[in-house]
Structures are given as structure tokens and as C-alpha cells.
Amino acid sequence: MRDIGEQFGEVAARDSLVHDHGCAPETIRVFHGSGVFDVVGETPDGRIVIIEAKGPNAELGSRIDLDGNRSQQGTRPYAESILDNMSKTADPDDIDLVGRIQTQLELDDVRRDDPDFEPSVIYEEVKPKVEKRSEGGETTESYGGYNRRNFDLRPR
């Protein structure tokens, strides 16, 4: 069973994808476990949004990248390591998604110096905000929206 912080993070990621990026709920895919992105959505204009969904108090993790170095979530080497891992699945939808992300990253790399450049792959961290309310001597906590942070996917 997943912990409440992870579930809270997933709710925040879905909200961000719908409200900030215009993703239709049916284009949002949630992955569980290590070696995969947390949540991925597709915008109406074809961009892919990758979200590291964190609990309210969670920190970014790390993993060994394709060069054998430790890389933190939110970096290009980390993302490439996850893509490599996800490409080894038996799920054809995962393999298709990985291929589209890799192709779009390559195109972004070529176009990055264009003054009107808008990335076709967006990589973000989303964390839910917790609202605390005190009433009658009791404190309750509820979902209070989210904070998000963009990551830089330029090659290192």
C-alpha cells in the first residue's frame, strides 16, 4: 500500500497536468515503483509533461545514471536513466511513450537556440500544499493545491 504522502502527490500532479498544462484526464498515465516516472501527461498540442510527484515533505531522490554516476531527480541524466529502464518493459504503450519522449527531447536539443523555443518535453516536480485548520481545539489537514518547479532538460 502506498503512503498518504505519495497519494497526495499524485493528486497534485494530476491537478497540475489538467489546470496548468491543459491535459485531458484520459491522457494522464500514473506509474508506480522505482525506475519509472511518477506521472506523465500529454497536452492538446502534443507536448509531453513528466512530473515527479512528491509528498508534501518529500525530497528529490537519485539513482545511478547511464554513465555510472549518481544523478538527482530533475536532471537530464536521471531522466535518460528512467527512459532506458522504461524501454525494457513488455508494455507496448510504455515503449511507445519512451520512444516519443526520446524523439521529442532530440528535437528540443536541436531547436533550443531558437528565440521562440518552447520545449516539447516538460519535466517538473509537483508537491501538494497542506492546509491546516484549527477548530474547537482540533487541527485538521486538507489538500490546499500544489507548488510546482520546472526542471532543466538541457543535455549536460
N, CA, C and O of each residue as an XYZ file, in Angstrom:
624
protein
N       0.837     -1.184      0.000
C       0.000      0.000      0.000
C       0.885      1.251      0.000
O       1.857      1.346      0.750
N       0.524      2.199     -0.855
C       1.282      3.441     -0.933
C       0.948      4.337      0.248
O      -0.155      4.280      0.793
N       1.915      5.169      0.640
C       1.640      6.045      1.774
C       0.815      7.251      1.340
O       0.700      7.553      0.152
N       0.244      7.930      2.328
C      -0.657      9.043      2.065
C       0.056     10.188      1.350
O      -0.546     10.861      0.513
N       1.326     10.418      1.669
C       2.085     11.480      1.003
C       2.220     11.226     -0.485
O       2.105     12.149     -1.292
N       2.467      9.964     -0.851
C       2.582      9.606     -2.263
C       1.243      9.799     -2.984
O       1.198     10.289     -4.112
N       0.160      9.409     -2.317
C      -1.168      9.587     -2.903
C      -1.505     11.067     -3.056
O      -2.087     11.480     -4.059
N      -1.137     11.852     -2.061
C      -1.343     13.303     -2.088
C      -0.570     13.911     -3.272
O      -1.093     14.759     -3.995
N       0.670     13.466     -3.455
C       1.490     13.946     -4.558
C       0.880     13.618     -5.910
O       0.937     14.425     -6.838
N       0.298     12.433     -6.018
C      -0.341     12.032     -7.277
C      -1.551     12.918     -7.583
O      -1.763     13.298     -8.734
N      -2.340     13.245     -6.568
C      -3.480     14.148     -6.751
C      -2.987     15.509     -7.243
O      -3.559     16.081     -8.171
N      -1.936     16.020     -6.625
C      -1.381     17.318     -7.016
C      -0.853     17.276     -8.453
O      -1.043     18.226     -9.212
N      -0.192     16.177     -8.826
C       0.339     16.050    -10.188
C      -0.792     16.056    -11.212
O      -0.706     16.735    -12.235
N      -1.837     15.309    -10.936
C      -2.992     15.292    -11.850
C      -3.603     16.689    -11.968
O      -3.927     17.136    -13.069
N      -3.760     17.378    -10.837
C      -4.306     18.743    -10.872
C      -3.439     19.654    -11.736
O      -3.955     20.415    -12.554
N      -2.141     19.577    -11.556
C      -1.229     20.422    -12.330
C      -1.336     20.120    -13.824
O      -1.385     21.033    -14.648
N      -1.372     18.847    -14.159
C      -1.462     18.477    -15.579
C      -2.740     19.018    -16.218
O      -2.710     19.517    -17.343
N      -3.846     18.921    -15.513
C      -5.116     19.398    -16.050
C      -5.170     20.922    -16.066
O      -5.502     21.516    -17.092
N      -4.848     21.564    -14.942
C      -5.050     23.012    -14.811
C      -3.925     23.859    -15.395
O      -4.190     24.933    -15.936
N      -2.687     23.407    -15.301
C      -1.562     24.204    -15.797
C      -1.180     23.879    -17.232
O      -0.665     24.731    -17.956
N      -1.435     22.642    -17.636
C      -0.977     22.213    -18.961
C      -2.111     21.843    -19.911
O      -1.865     21.593    -21.091
N      -3.327     21.805    -19.427
C      -4.471     21.509    -20.296
C      -4.591     20.057    -20.712
O      -5.258     19.752    -21.701
N      -3.960     19.160    -19.979
C      -4.042     17.737    -20.323
C      -5.437     17.202    -20.010
O      -5.999     17.493    -18.954
N      -5.979     16.434    -20.918
C      -7.236     15.744    -20.654
C      -6.945     14.578    -19.713
O      -5.909     13.925    -19.844
N      -7.838     14.309    -18.773
C      -7.585     13.221    -17.813
C      -7.232     11.888    -18.466
O      -6.433     11.128    -17.918
N      -7.809     11.598    -19.618
C      -7.516     10.311    -20.276
C      -6.111     10.231    -20.874
O      -5.672      9.152    -21.273
N      -5.400     11.366    -20.941
C      -4.021     11.336    -21.457
C      -2.998     11.224    -20.330
O      -1.794     11.198    -20.588
N      -3.462     11.157    -19.091
C      -2.566     11.112    -17.936
C      -2.312      9.661    -17.543
O      -3.242      8.877    -17.351
N      -1.024      9.324    -17.429
C      -0.629      7.978    -17.016
C       0.143      8.068    -15.715
O       1.049      8.889    -15.573
N      -0.222      7.222    -14.772
C       0.432      7.165    -13.471
C       1.214      5.863    -13.399
O       0.700      4.792    -13.722
N       2.463      5.974    -12.970
C       3.331      4.808    -12.830
C       3.683      4.658    -11.353
O       3.785      5.651    -10.632
N       3.869      3.423    -10.907
C       4.242      3.174     -9.512
C       5.511      2.346     -9.467
O       5.756      1.501    -10.328
N       6.301      2.601     -8.463
C       7.524      1.835     -8.268
C       8.746      2.633     -8.651
O       8.649      3.793     -9.050
N       9.894      2.002     -8.525
C      11.143      2.682     -8.875
C      11.462      2.415    -10.344
O      10.978      1.450    -10.936
N      12.278      3.278    -10.910
C      12.704      3.103    -12.290
C      11.705      3.571    -13.326
O      11.840      3.259    -14.509
N      10.684      4.332    -12.880
C       9.678      4.887    -13.790
C       9.407      6.336    -13.376
O       9.672      6.727    -12.239
N       8.878      7.123    -14.313
C       8.413      8.451    -13.946
C       7.147      8.279    -13.110
O       6.482      7.247    -13.199
N       6.813      9.270    -12.307
C       5.618      9.165    -11.471
C       4.339      9.346    -12.280
O       3.450      8.496    -12.256
N       4.260     10.464    -12.994
C       3.052     10.791    -13.751
C       3.472     11.458    -15.053
O       4.369     12.300    -15.071
N       2.814     11.071    -16.143
C       3.106     11.654    -17.456
C       1.776     12.018    -18.108
O       0.826     11.235    -18.098
N       1.730     13.218    -18.673
C       0.535     13.654    -19.386
C       0.901     14.214    -20.746
O       2.049     14.581    -20.998
N      -0.096     14.273    -21.619
C       0.116     14.828    -22.955
C      -0.838     15.985    -23.169
O      -2.036     15.872    -22.910
N      -0.301     17.100    -23.644
C      -1.098     18.308    -23.856
C      -1.812     18.222    -25.200
O      -1.433     17.417    -26.051
N      -2.842     19.044    -25.397
C      -3.546     19.030    -26.674
C      -2.658     19.355    -27.873
O      -2.942     18.921    -28.990
N      -1.574     20.121    -27.649
C      -0.688     20.469    -28.766
C       0.475     19.484    -28.921
O       1.409     19.749    -29.678
N       0.428     18.351    -28.212
C       1.411     17.286    -28.428
C       2.621     17.295    -27.518
O       3.491     16.433    -27.644
N       2.698     18.256    -26.598
C       3.822     18.247    -25.661
C       3.622     17.142    -24.628
O       2.495     16.751    -24.326
N       4.726     16.652    -24.098
C       4.684     15.630    -23.060
C       5.193     16.263    -21.773
O       6.254     16.886    -21.750
N       4.418     16.094    -20.696
C       4.763     16.661    -19.400
C       5.051     15.504    -18.447
O       4.191     14.664    -18.184
N       6.275     15.481    -17.940
C       6.716     14.456    -16.993
C       6.730     15.101    -15.613
O       7.302     16.174    -15.422
N       6.097     14.440    -14.660
C       6.035     15.005    -13.308
C       6.615     14.030    -12.299
O       6.274     12.848    -12.269
N       7.504     14.570    -11.473
C       7.957     13.868    -10.277
C       6.987     14.318     -9.188
O       7.066     15.448     -8.704
N       6.080     13.435     -8.809
C       5.047     13.752     -7.820
C       5.594     13.437     -6.434
O       5.900     12.287     -6.120
N       5.709     14.447     -5.632
C       6.274     14.294     -4.296
C       5.215     14.530     -3.233
O       4.250     15.261     -3.458
N       5.394     13.918     -2.091
C       4.565     14.220     -0.939
C       4.939     15.584     -0.402
O       5.961     16.144     -0.799
N       4.130     16.133      0.497
C       4.381     17.486      0.995
C       5.758     17.695      1.608
O       6.310     18.791      1.516
N       6.317     16.676      2.226
C       7.616     16.818      2.892
C       8.728     16.017      2.229
O       9.834     15.937      2.762
N       8.450     15.432      1.085
C       9.426     14.558      0.416
C      10.493     15.367     -0.317
O      10.251     16.478     -0.790
N      11.659     14.782     -0.392
C      12.784     15.381     -1.121
C      12.993     14.608     -2.427
O      12.489     13.497     -2.595
N      13.736     15.210     -3.335
C      14.068     14.530     -4.583
C      15.000     13.355     -4.298
O      15.851     13.414     -3.411
N      14.819     12.291     -5.071
C      15.677     11.126     -4.941
C      16.783     11.150     -5.975
O      16.943     12.128     -6.706
N      17.543     10.074     -6.034
C      18.621      9.953     -7.012
C      18.733      8.502     -7.446
O      18.143      7.606     -6.842
N      19.498      8.292     -8.500
C      19.760      6.952     -8.999
C      21.061      6.986     -9.794
O      21.567      8.057    -10.130
N      21.589      5.817    -10.088
C      22.788      5.734    -10.915
C      22.356      5.921    -12.373
O      21.466      5.225    -12.860
N      22.992      6.862    -13.056
C      22.617      7.155    -14.441
C      23.355      6.246    -15.418
O      24.074      5.336    -15.005
N      23.178      6.493    -16.697
C      23.748      5.627    -17.733
C      25.266      5.708    -17.801
O      25.906      4.824    -18.371
N      25.856      6.763    -17.221
C      27.312      6.896    -17.179
C      27.910      6.361    -15.883
O      29.117      6.464    -15.664
N      27.067      5.789    -15.024
C      27.552      5.235    -13.763
C      27.686      6.249    -12.638
O      28.247      5.941    -11.586
N      27.176      7.457    -12.851
C      27.224      8.500    -11.825
C      25.881      8.586    -11.108
O      24.852      8.189    -11.656
N      25.894      9.098     -9.901
C      24.636      9.322     -9.181
C      24.044     10.637     -9.668
O      24.702     11.676     -9.633
N      22.795     10.582    -10.122
C      22.107     11.776    -10.622
C      20.810     11.984     -9.863
O      20.116     11.030     -9.514
N      20.501     13.232     -9.618
C      19.301     13.588     -8.873
C      18.098     13.690     -9.799
O      18.227     14.045    -10.971
N      16.925     13.372     -9.257
C      15.685     13.587     -9.995
C      15.663     15.026    -10.487
O      16.123     15.940     -9.801
N      15.124     15.210    -11.679
C      15.027     16.546    -12.243
C      16.166     16.905    -13.177
O      16.178     17.999    -13.740
N      17.116     16.010    -13.350
C      18.234     16.277    -14.271
C      18.074     15.429    -15.534
O      17.368     14.420    -15.540
N      18.738     15.859    -16.588
C      18.695     15.111    -17.847
C      19.263     13.705    -17.682
O      18.647     12.756    -18.167
N      20.424     13.520    -17.012
C      20.935     12.148    -16.851
C      19.963     11.241    -16.086
O      19.838     10.059    -16.406
N      19.292     11.779    -15.098
C      18.300     10.989    -14.356
C      17.165     10.585    -15.300
O      16.776      9.417    -15.345
N      16.638     11.550    -16.050
C      15.537     11.274    -16.977
C      15.945     10.230    -18.016
O      15.165      9.332    -18.333
N      17.155     10.344    -18.541
C      17.618      9.371    -19.539
C      17.735      7.974    -18.939
O      17.466      6.982    -19.618
N      18.133      7.891    -17.679
C      18.222      6.606    -17.000
C      16.827      5.989    -16.830
O      16.648      4.785    -17.014
N      15.860      6.811    -16.483
C      14.480      6.320    -16.342
C      13.950      5.870    -17.703
O      13.323      4.816    -17.808
N      14.199      6.660    -18.736
C      13.746      6.271    -20.080
C      14.353      4.939    -20.494
O      13.667      4.092    -21.066
N      15.638      4.752    -20.207
C      16.295      3.488    -20.530
C      15.617      2.332    -19.788
O      15.352      1.282    -20.373
N      15.345      2.531    -18.520
C      14.701      1.486    -17.728
C      13.288      1.184    -18.245
O      12.901      0.022    -18.364
N      12.528      2.234    -18.548
C      11.157      2.040    -19.019
C      11.112      1.405    -20.405
O      10.114      0.780    -20.763
N      12.183      1.557    -21.192
C      12.205      0.961    -22.539
C      12.333     -0.557    -22.489
O      12.136     -1.230    -23.501
N      12.660     -1.097    -21.328
C      12.872     -2.540    -21.189
C      11.611     -3.275    -20.739
O      11.647     -4.476    -20.474
N      10.520     -2.563    -20.656
C       9.260     -3.166    -20.234
C       8.642     -3.972    -21.374
O       9.015     -3.820    -22.538
N       7.708     -4.815    -21.021
C       6.986     -5.581    -22.041
C       5.735     -4.837    -22.498
O       5.056     -5.279    -23.425
N       5.428     -3.720    -21.860
C       4.209     -2.975    -22.183
C       4.435     -2.120    -23.431
O       5.244     -1.193    -23.399
N       3.738     -2.415    -24.522
C       3.949     -1.647    -25.763
C       3.599     -0.167    -25.619
O       4.190      0.672    -26.299
N       2.644      0.167    -24.742
C       2.308      1.581    -24.526
C       3.463      2.322    -23.870
O       3.737      3.473    -24.212
N       4.148      1.666    -22.920
C       5.320      2.274    -22.275
C       6.436      2.473    -23.285
O       7.072      3.527    -23.314
N       6.676      1.464    -24.115
C       7.742      1.547    -25.122
C       7.443      2.677    -26.111
O       8.344      3.417    -26.504
N       6.178      2.804    -26.510
C       5.785      3.884    -27.411
C       6.002      5.246    -26.756
O       6.532      6.160    -27.387
N       5.598      5.384    -25.502
C       5.779      6.645    -24.784
C       7.253      7.010    -24.675
O       7.631      8.155    -24.923
N       8.078      6.054    -24.308
C       9.523      6.296    -24.201
C      10.082      6.772    -25.540
O      10.848      7.734    -25.588
N       9.706      6.107    -26.616
C      10.191      6.500    -27.944
C       9.785      7.918    -28.309
O      10.580      8.671    -28.872
N       8.543      8.286    -27.986
C       8.085      9.644    -28.291
C       8.817     10.676    -27.438
O       9.167     11.747    -27.932
N       9.050     10.365    -26.167
C       9.797     11.305    -25.310
C      11.218     11.474    -25.843
O      11.707     12.599    -25.952
N      11.880     10.371    -26.174
C      13.258     10.463    -26.670
C      13.331     11.257    -27.968
O      14.238     12.071    -28.139
N      12.396     11.036    -28.882
C      12.376     11.779    -30.146
C      12.162     13.262    -29.892
O      12.843     14.100    -30.482
N      11.224     13.587    -29.020
C      10.944     14.991    -28.741
C      12.109     15.661    -28.012
O      12.382     16.838    -28.247
N      12.790     14.944    -27.145
C      13.983     15.508    -26.492
C      15.058     15.845    -27.520
O      15.679     16.906    -27.457
N      15.270     14.937    -28.464
C      16.269     15.184    -29.516
C      15.889     16.407    -30.340
O      16.752     17.223    -30.665
N      14.616     16.544    -30.680
C      14.168     17.717    -31.440
C      14.321     18.990    -30.610
O      14.714     20.032    -31.136
N      14.012     18.909    -29.318
C      14.203     20.070    -28.438
C      15.670     20.489    -28.406
O      15.975     21.682    -28.418
N      16.580     19.515    -28.365
C      18.013     19.827    -28.332
C      18.436     20.603    -29.573
O      19.261     21.511    -29.483
N      17.880     20.255    -30.725
C      18.230     20.924    -31.982
C      17.661     22.343    -32.020
O      18.308     23.260    -32.525
N      16.463     22.521    -31.491
C      15.773     23.819    -31.590
C      16.017     24.747    -30.413
O      15.538     25.881    -30.431
N      16.730     24.321    -29.412
C      16.853     25.057    -28.160
C      17.370     26.490    -28.328
O      17.013     27.350    -27.523
N      18.187     26.777    -29.332
C      18.738     28.119    -29.518
C      17.802     29.057    -30.265
O      18.091     30.248    -30.381
N      16.700     28.549    -30.767
C      15.698     29.360    -31.455
C      15.088     30.331    -30.430
O      14.699     29.901    -29.344
N      14.999     31.625    -30.751
C      14.462     32.585    -29.783
C      13.014     32.303    -29.376
O      12.593     32.720    -28.297
N      12.257     31.616    -30.201
C      10.860     31.291    -29.893
C      10.704     29.867    -29.364
O       9.606     29.310    -29.377
N      11.798     29.289    -28.903
C      11.785     27.891    -28.465
C      10.819     27.653    -27.311
O      10.855     28.355    -26.300
N       9.972     26.671    -27.473
C       9.095     26.156    -26.419
C       9.361     24.656    -26.362
O       9.175     23.973    -27.368
N       9.784     24.127    -25.234
C      10.107     22.698    -25.186
C       8.882     21.825    -25.441
O       7.768     22.164    -25.042
N       9.103     20.713    -26.103
C       8.015     19.762    -26.331
C       8.000     18.680    -25.256
O       7.070     17.877    -25.188
N       9.047     18.661    -24.408
C       9.062     17.802    -23.228
C       9.294     18.714    -22.024
O      10.285     19.442    -21.961
N       8.377     18.662    -21.087
C       8.446     19.471    -19.877
C       8.624     18.511    -18.705
O       7.940     17.492    -18.612
N       9.543     18.847    -17.822
C       9.852     17.985    -16.677
C       9.715     18.841    -15.426
O      10.377     19.871    -15.298
N       8.851     18.413    -14.499
C       8.552     19.221    -13.324
C       8.459     18.370    -12.058
O       8.249     17.158    -12.100
N       8.622     19.055    -10.947
C       8.302     18.493     -9.637
C       7.011     19.162     -9.183
O       6.853     20.375     -9.315
N       6.093     18.368     -8.651
C       4.856     18.911     -8.092
C       4.712     18.368     -6.677
O       4.828     17.168     -6.428
N       4.454     19.306     -5.752
C       4.259     18.949     -4.342
C       2.947     19.548     -3.858
O       2.672     20.722     -4.103
N       2.140     18.751     -3.176
C       0.900     19.301     -2.641
C       1.165     20.230     -1.460
O       2.139     20.069     -0.725
N       0.276     21.203     -1.300
C       0.292     22.064     -0.125
C      -0.743     21.521      0.856
O      -1.810     21.057      0.456
N      -0.420     21.585      2.114
C      -1.324     21.118      3.158
C      -1.874     22.335      3.893
O      -1.121     23.167      4.400
N      -3.191     22.420      3.940
C      -3.837     23.486      4.703
C      -4.231     22.928      6.058
O      -4.868     21.880      6.160
N      -3.838     23.652      7.094
C      -4.190     23.244      8.456
C      -5.263     24.189      8.977
O      -5.171     25.408      8.834
N      -6.274     23.596      9.581
C      -7.354     24.374     10.175
C      -7.555     23.915     11.610
O      -7.600     22.722     11.908
N      -7.673     24.881     12.468
C      -7.954     24.571     13.871
C      -9.371     25.014     14.186
O      -9.777     26.141     13.903
N     -10.102     24.096     14.776
C     -11.473     24.398     15.150
C     -11.841     23.562     16.366
O     -11.703     22.338     16.361
N     -12.300     24.224     17.384
C     -12.713     23.517     18.586
C     -11.599     22.724     19.235
O     -11.844     21.668     19.818
N     -10.371     23.225     19.139
C      -9.241     22.539     19.747
C      -8.658     21.416     18.902
O      -7.666     20.800     19.291
N      -9.260     21.144     17.756
C      -8.740     20.099     16.865
C      -8.158     20.732     15.618
O      -8.688     21.710     15.090
N      -7.069     20.162     15.161
C      -6.439     20.617     13.924
C      -6.673     19.571     12.850
O      -6.418     18.384     13.055
N      -7.161     20.022     11.704
C      -7.346     19.122     10.569
C      -6.455     19.583      9.432
O      -6.133     20.766      9.318
N      -6.065     18.653      8.605
C      -5.248     18.960      7.434
C      -6.014     18.544      6.188
O      -6.680     17.509      6.162
N      -5.905     19.376      5.153
C      -6.564     19.062      3.888
C      -5.701     19.537      2.724
O      -4.746     20.296      2.895
N      -6.063     19.073      1.558
C      -5.361     19.423      0.331
C      -5.574     20.902      0.045
O      -6.708     21.380      0.023
N      -4.474     21.629     -0.175
C      -4.540     23.066     -0.410
C      -3.897     23.485     -1.712
O      -3.288     24.552     -1.789
N      -4.024     22.654     -2.742
C      -3.393     22.974     -4.015
C      -1.981     22.414     -4.065
O      -1.689     21.413     -3.410
N      -1.113     23.041     -4.826
C       0.228     22.488     -5.045
C       1.213     23.572     -5.425
O       0.840     24.672     -5.833
N       2.467     23.231     -5.280
C       3.577     24.037     -5.795
C       4.246     23.217     -6.872
O       4.297     21.990     -6.787
N       4.759     23.889     -7.882
C       5.487     23.159     -8.918
C       6.775     23.879     -9.262
O       6.898     25.094     -9.111
N       7.716     23.101     -9.725
C       9.032     23.621    -10.097
C       9.443     22.964    -11.401
O       9.341     21.746    -11.549
N       9.908     23.770    -12.347
C      10.383     23.257    -13.633
C      11.821     22.803    -13.527
O      12.631     23.418    -12.833
N      12.130     21.723    -14.220
C      13.494     21.212    -14.296
C      14.074     21.529    -15.667
O      13.336     21.736    -16.630
N      15.376     21.565    -15.749
C      16.111     21.853    -16.980
C      16.512     20.549    -17.651
O      17.275     19.766    -17.086
N      16.008     20.315    -18.845
C      16.318     19.079    -19.569
C      17.420     19.244    -20.606
O      17.611     18.368    -21.449
N      18.151     20.361    -20.553
C      19.271     20.512    -21.489
C      20.302     19.424    -21.214
O      20.518     19.057    -20.059
N      20.936     18.907    -22.255
C      21.982     17.889    -22.043
C      23.103     18.444    -21.183
O      23.431     19.628    -21.261
N      23.677     17.596    -20.377
C      24.788     18.012    -19.513
C      26.098     17.758    -20.216
O      27.161     18.039    -19.661
